[in-house]
Amino acid sequence: MANDEVNDSASVGAERKRRDESIRRHLADMQASGFAHANSYVTVVVFGSYAGMFAVWSNVKDRLSADMTYWTGMLIAISMMSFVAFEIFKMIILSQNMLAVRKLVIQDMSPEQRDQLRSEIAGKANVFISRVIIPVWIASLAFTAMTGFGAGILLLTAFIRGLAKI
């Protein structure tokens, strides 16, 4: 009778551990998916913004002073370089992560070892995402947006001046 209670308690504990691990995996997947979707959305918005900025620029370039042309070009270039630098950074990080995950595929190991390695890789990736990637993404996005908005404001100023003269 006591052995049955111990066995039941052990199986309940194992089931709780399995459920907890399943929930943790699901939450980690949700976090990664959320970051990927947010990043993709920002990429589309930024590219659309650059396209719009260049369209406005081509329509008002004759109304821009030499200084405004230089400032606008410099701000757009800085904004684009900041954006591209983050995309390159992200590509390098994702490549490193893919190489780490590749070990799970190519190395011979027991299921327990594979699960342990997978947990280690996921843990390191989550810490790196939280401590490095997300702060760098926020800083890069802010800098990209500030310089892009600066260029946009200069272009809108020229556009408004042109409308006021009509």
C-alpha positions as CSV (number, residue, x, y, z in Angstrom):
1,M,0.0,0.0,0.0
2,A,2.8,2.4,0.9
3,N,4.7,1.5,-2.3
4,D,1.6,2.4,-4.4
5,E,1.4,5.8,-2.7
6,V,5.1,6.4,-3.4
7,N,4.7,5.3,-7.0
8,D,1.6,7.5,-7.5
9,S,3.4,10.4,-5.9
10,A,6.4,9.9,-8.2
11,S,4.3,9.6,-11.3
12,V,2.4,12.8,-10.3
13,G,5.7,14.5,-9.8
14,A,7.0,13.3,-13.2
15,E,3.7,14.4,-14.8
16,R,4.0,17.9,-13.3
17,K,7.6,18.2,-14.4
18,R,6.6,17.1,-18.0
19,R,3.8,19.6,-18.0
20,D,6.0,22.4,-16.7
21,E,8.6,21.7,-19.3
22,S,5.9,21.7,-22.0
23,I,4.6,25.0,-20.8
24,R,8.1,26.5,-20.7
25,R,8.7,25.4,-24.2
26,H,5.4,26.8,-25.4
27,L,6.1,30.2,-23.7
28,A,9.6,30.3,-25.1
29,D,8.2,29.6,-28.6
30,M,5.6,32.3,-28.1
31,Q,8.3,34.8,-27.1
32,A,10.5,34.0,-30.1
33,S,7.5,34.1,-32.4
34,G,6.4,37.5,-31.0
35,F,9.8,38.9,-31.4
36,A,10.1,37.6,-35.0
37,H,6.7,39.1,-35.9
38,A,7.5,42.4,-34.3
39,N,10.8,42.5,-36.1
40,S,9.2,41.6,-39.4
41,Y,6.5,44.3,-38.9
42,V,9.1,47.0,-38.1
43,T,11.1,45.9,-41.2
44,V,8.1,46.4,-43.5
45,V,7.2,49.7,-41.9
46,V,10.8,51.0,-42.1
47,F,11.2,50.0,-45.8
48,G,7.8,51.6,-46.6
49,S,8.9,54.7,-44.8
50,Y,12.1,54.9,-46.8
51,A,10.2,54.5,-50.0
52,G,7.8,57.3,-49.0
53,M,10.6,59.5,-48.0
54,F,12.4,59.1,-51.3
55,A,9.1,59.7,-53.1
56,V,8.6,63.0,-51.2
57,W,12.3,63.9,-51.7
58,S,12.1,63.5,-55.5
59,N,9.0,65.8,-55.5
60,V,10.5,68.6,-53.4
61,K,14.2,68.4,-54.2
62,D,14.0,71.5,-56.3
63,R,12.7,73.5,-53.4
64,L,15.4,72.3,-50.9
65,S,18.4,74.6,-50.2
66,A,21.8,73.0,-50.5
67,D,22.0,72.8,-46.6
68,M,18.6,71.1,-46.4
69,T,19.6,68.7,-49.1
70,Y,22.8,67.7,-47.3
71,W,21.1,67.4,-43.9
72,T,18.2,65.3,-45.4
73,G,20.6,63.0,-47.2
74,M,22.8,62.6,-44.2
75,L,19.9,61.8,-41.9
76,I,18.4,59.3,-44.3
77,A,21.8,57.7,-44.8
78,I,22.5,57.4,-41.1
79,S,19.0,56.0,-40.5
80,M,19.4,53.4,-43.3
81,M,22.9,52.4,-42.1
82,S,21.7,52.0,-38.5
83,F,18.8,49.8,-39.8
84,V,21.1,47.7,-42.0
85,A,23.7,47.4,-39.2
86,F,21.1,45.8,-36.9
87,E,19.9,43.5,-39.7
88,I,23.5,42.3,-40.2
89,F,23.9,41.9,-36.4
90,K,20.7,39.9,-36.3
91,M,21.7,37.7,-39.2
92,I,25.0,36.9,-37.5
93,I,23.3,36.0,-34.2
94,L,20.7,33.8,-36.0
95,S,23.4,32.0,-37.9
96,Q,25.3,31.3,-34.7
97,N,22.1,30.0,-33.1
98,M,21.4,27.8,-36.1
99,L,24.9,26.3,-35.9
100,A,24.3,25.6,-32.2
101,V,21.0,23.9,-32.9
102,R,22.7,21.9,-35.7
103,K,24.6,20.0,-33.0
104,L,21.2,18.5,-32.0
105,V,20.8,17.1,-35.4
106,I,24.3,15.8,-36.4
107,Q,25.7,14.5,-33.1
108,D,24.9,11.0,-31.9
109,M,23.5,11.1,-28.4
110,S,20.8,9.6,-26.2
111,P,17.4,11.3,-26.1
112,E,18.2,12.5,-22.5
113,Q,21.5,14.1,-23.7
114,R,19.8,15.7,-26.7
115,D,17.0,17.1,-24.4
116,Q,19.7,18.4,-22.0
117,L,21.6,20.0,-24.8
118,R,18.4,21.5,-26.3
119,S,17.6,23.0,-22.9
120,E,21.1,24.4,-22.5
121,I,21.0,26.0,-26.0
122,A,17.5,27.4,-25.4
123,G,18.5,28.8,-22.0
124,K,21.5,30.5,-23.4
125,A,19.5,31.8,-26.4
126,N,16.8,33.2,-24.1
127,V,19.3,35.0,-21.8
128,F,21.1,36.4,-24.9
129,I,17.8,37.6,-26.4
130,S,16.7,39.2,-23.2
131,R,20.1,40.8,-22.3
132,V,21.5,41.7,-25.7
133,I,19.3,41.4,-28.7
134,I,16.2,43.1,-27.4
135,P,18.1,46.1,-25.9
136,V,20.1,46.5,-29.1
137,W,17.0,46.2,-31.2
138,I,15.2,48.9,-29.2
139,A,18.3,51.2,-29.3
140,S,18.7,50.6,-33.1
141,L,15.0,51.1,-33.8
142,A,15.0,54.4,-31.7
143,F,18.1,55.7,-33.5
144,T,16.8,54.6,-36.9
145,A,13.4,56.3,-36.2
146,M,14.9,59.5,-34.8
147,T,17.2,60.1,-37.8
148,G,14.5,59.0,-40.2
149,F,11.9,61.3,-38.7
150,G,14.5,64.1,-38.7
151,A,14.9,63.7,-42.5
152,G,11.1,63.4,-42.9
153,I,10.5,66.7,-41.0
154,L,13.0,68.5,-43.3
155,L,11.2,67.1,-46.3
156,L,7.8,68.0,-45.0
157,T,9.0,71.5,-44.2
158,A,10.0,71.9,-47.9
159,F,6.8,70.4,-49.0
160,I,4.7,72.7,-46.8
161,R,6.8,75.7,-48.0
162,G,6.1,74.7,-51.6
163,L,2.3,74.4,-50.9
164,A,2.2,77.8,-49.2
165,K,3.7,79.5,-52.3
166,I,1.0,78.1,-54.6
